[in-house]
Amino acid sequence: MEVLLAVESGHSPGWVMALFALGMLLTYVGVAFERFHKTVAALSGAAVLTALAVRLEVFKYEEIHAILAKDLNIFGVIVGTGILVDVTSRSGLFHFLSMGIVRATAGRAAALYFAICVLTFVFVAVLTIVPAMLILSSLVLVICRSLDYPAKPFLLSVAICANSGAIVTFASGLPNIMIGTAAGIPYVHFLMVSAPYAVVSLVIAIGVLRLVFRNDLAWRQDEATQQALQARIAEFDPWALVESRWVLVRSGVILGLTILGFAFARMVGVGMDFVAMCGGTAALLFAGKSVEDTIAKVNWTVILFFVGLFVVIGCVEHTGALELVATRVVDLSGQKMAALVPLLSLFAGVGSAIVDNIPVAATLIPVVQNIHALGVPEEPLWWAVILASNLGGNATPIGSISCVIALHTLKKEAGVTVGWGEFIRIGGLIMVLQVAGVMAYLLAIYYAGAFPEL
Amino acid sequence: MYDPSERKIDRDVEESMRLFQRSQVGEAAPLAPLQPKRVLVAADGSSQDATSIAVADRLRKRFGCELAVLDARDSAAGDDLTNKLTAGLQDVEQLTKPSGESFEQILSAAESWKCDLLILPCPYGRDFEKVGADSAGTVLDVLLARSPIPLIAIRRPFEPEAAPFQRVVFSLWRENEAAVLAASWAAGMIAPGGHLRLELVLEEEFYENIRDVMGALDESIKFDAEKLCNALAASHAHMHRTLQKTATAHNFVYELTVCREAEAHEMDVTEEASHALFAVGLERSDHASHGHVQDRVRRAASPVLVAPR
């Protein structure tokens, strides 16, 4: 009877909320510590919570489909951009561009270092973290071996600068896509709010990294060394990476048009998923060499991870637990933005450093929606979650996939191990500065009344 | 964002590193395309003769080269074949038939007339449709072994375009001493604004042998065809860059494809529809190279250019 009453009022009893919150927490522990595969952890959590939800009459089974249906557009974006990125990467466009830029530095340590950091930022902004990290990590290893530079300063910098690149646009990272879709944030708003801070966070990162690695690289090199480096870097010819100029050009054009499509999607009345799928289809039509291989490269692991995650969060949301959290947060902050923005930034940043920014963002989406329903302006809160959940990953070796890839590659290919302590001293400091900057930046915009309205 | 396993990271990073390493080609100068100055057409009275003459005539118009025709049948049929073939064509020399078998006549005429390109039907003295891919014929076998100059084997009859060879496919299977020569001819024969494709082919037999040997040496080594395709591309990176520069310098489109044998065969069918010219290098001292060239000629329905060294 108690259960039925709770369902009718839209809220489950406290113990049910606590049970489901515990289920979500255990799922996140599974995701964070990878005792299981992340996707298996998410799907297992989804199966258990769904069974509990049906058994405890939190909702009827059919509601599961409604939970997933509202996130179908995210799957469209992931599939479309996945195909597009794979085709573009195969065309050699990004390998070509990166080698060309590296060659332009003439191999000088300082120029090379800053070029690699900026390249990382730009590539992640366009390609997302994983494909960009694979390109940049391999580039760093090949160039460092050729020029006898230590790989560690470069790879750690690539890992950390990648998280700044992830906040540039709507499509630069999955938390952006999830939040941008849920909140209906137009692409251009990212360029107005998120991209400027991405540059600021990059400057913070490079500043700290330059200081940390002041003795690890020959920042000043004499004329003879520079000439020797120039000769060695001239051995690399970026055009040798291009199998077909037409495929390269077509891939570049399709990618450019897709980015434009993202920017104008709302204006023409379509969703980002439609643009992404059109971009992916065009890539398969005009620039793809192997359709089967490319479709097989779509990241089904991520899609299944999302299916599990959305079901877990949907179950918890239906108990009313997240609404309760939102109410408590608003009460705690006294509805003051000066307290809410730091609170959310801190939670998103620290949570992302420990777990993974995707579950953190996914959990905070309904929380922010509930806070907004209580009459609090939503814009600063969404941006706080987007910026902090991406930058929070800098704090620990497992906080971001960019750090995972860089540290693993560094160990495997260069035989260099970076411990947790050493990484946290560098990445943690950068994360603290960047997240503090997020708070100051967003509050400044809020009090200046300069947030573009949703 | 996603959770690639360490094995997947390793594989993807290694693949990307190999790609970057392919760009370490040093200086790669463009090739000087080779074009014929004296073309000898050997006729056998088959349906391919008309195509041989038409192709030679188009090349003459394009390059301003000299043209001669030889009736190289084993025995004279008394039907004045060369007159029939050159009817309506100006300034085509009709060579006196030397003695000997067909291949001896052709080699002798080529030497005495000092031609730099031979065009002949293949299979010699028989229709393509009757023999198909089963045999390229003895005449071609002997010419491949003895001819010091490149030859174009005309397979199935067709009407060449005004500017023949809009598409040229230059195939390489592995290291080949005649590769640069063949590439120079391929670049020289392509029509202005045409399309040259360097096709690096991974043979199934070669792949299986390497895989078995690697497996025998170290069971932990995971060896797949993709790795070998990458290695093939890496070992031909200099040729790729050279052809790329040649394409820019001589205004034609160029692309590289790296594929397994079955994929190459599928692509051949498409190329043949546009009467592409297939180009191959023949390294005389290499048995494998002989096998590749003969297989290439036998399978083709389009003309095949063979440049020997």
Chai-1 contact restraints between the chains, C-beta under 6 A:
chainA,res_idxA,chainB,res_idxB,connection_type,confidence,min_distance_angstrom,max_distance_angstrom,comment,restraint_id
A,K38,B,D3,contact,1.0,0.0,6.0,A-B,restraint_1
A,H95,B,L19,contact,1.0,0.0,6.0,A-B,restraint_2
A,M99,B,S23,contact,1.0,0.0,6.0,A-B,restraint_3
A,I129,B,M1,contact,1.0,0.0,6.0,A-B,restraint_4
A,V130,B,M1,contact,1.0,0.0,6.0,A-B,restraint_5
A,L134,B,D12,contact,1.0,0.0,6.0,A-B,restraint_6
A,L134,B,V13,contact,1.0,0.0,6.0,A-B,restraint_7
A,L134,B,S16,contact,1.0,0.0,6.0,A-B,restraint_8
A,I135,B,S16,contact,1.0,0.0,6.0,A-B,restraint_9
A,S137,B,V13,contact,1.0,0.0,6.0,A-B,restraint_10
A,S138,B,V13,contact,1.0,0.0,6.0,A-B,restraint_11
A,S138,B,S16,contact,1.0,0.0,6.0,A-B,restraint_12
A,S138,B,M17,contact,1.0,0.0,6.0,A-B,restraint_13
A,S138,B,F20,contact,1.0,0.0,6.0,A-B,restraint_14
A,L139,B,F20,contact,1.0,0.0,6.0,A-B,restraint_15
A,L141,B,M17,contact,1.0,0.0,6.0,A-B,restraint_16
A,V142,B,M17,contact,1.0,0.0,6.0,A-B,restraint_17
A,V142,B,F20,contact,1.0,0.0,6.0,A-B,restraint_18
A,V142,B,Q21,contact,1.0,0.0,6.0,A-B,restraint_19
A,L174,B,M1,contact,1.0,0.0,6.0,A-B,restraint_20
A,E235,B,Q24,contact,1.0,0.0,6.0,A-B,restraint_21
A,E235,B,G26,contact,1.0,0.0,6.0,A-B,restraint_22
A,F236,B,S23,contact,1.0,0.0,6.0,A-B,restraint_23
A,F236,B,Q24,contact,1.0,0.0,6.0,A-B,restraint_24
A,D237,B,S23,contact,1.0,0.0,6.0,A-B,restraint_25
A,D237,B,V25,contact,1.0,0.0,6.0,A-B,restraint_26
A,D237,B,R241,contact,1.0,0.0,6.0,A-B,restraint_27
A,P238,B,S23,contact,1.0,0.0,6.0,A-B,restraint_28
A,W239,B,Q244,contact,1.0,0.0,6.0,A-B,restraint_29
A,A240,B,R22,contact,1.0,0.0,6.0,A-B,restraint_30
A,A240,B,S23,contact,1.0,0.0,6.0,A-B,restraint_31
A,A240,B,V25,contact,1.0,0.0,6.0,A-B,restraint_32
A,A240,B,A237,contact,1.0,0.0,6.0,A-B,restraint_33
A,A240,B,R241,contact,1.0,0.0,6.0,A-B,restraint_34
A,L241,B,S23,contact,1.0,0.0,6.0,A-B,restraint_35
A,E243,B,L256,contact,1.0,0.0,6.0,A-B,restraint_36
A,S244,B,E255,contact,1.0,0.0,6.0,A-B,restraint_37
A,N299,B,Y2,contact,1.0,0.0,6.0,A-B,restraint_38
A,T301,B,Y2,contact,1.0,0.0,6.0,A-B,restraint_39
A,V302,B,Y2,contact,1.0,0.0,6.0,A-B,restraint_40
A,I401,B,M1,contact,1.0,0.0,6.0,A-B,restraint_41
A,I405,B,I9,contact,1.0,0.0,6.0,A-B,restraint_42
A,H408,B,E6,contact,1.0,0.0,6.0,A-B,restraint_43
A,H408,B,I9,contact,1.0,0.0,6.0,A-B,restraint_44
A,T409,B,V13,contact,1.0,0.0,6.0,A-B,restraint_45
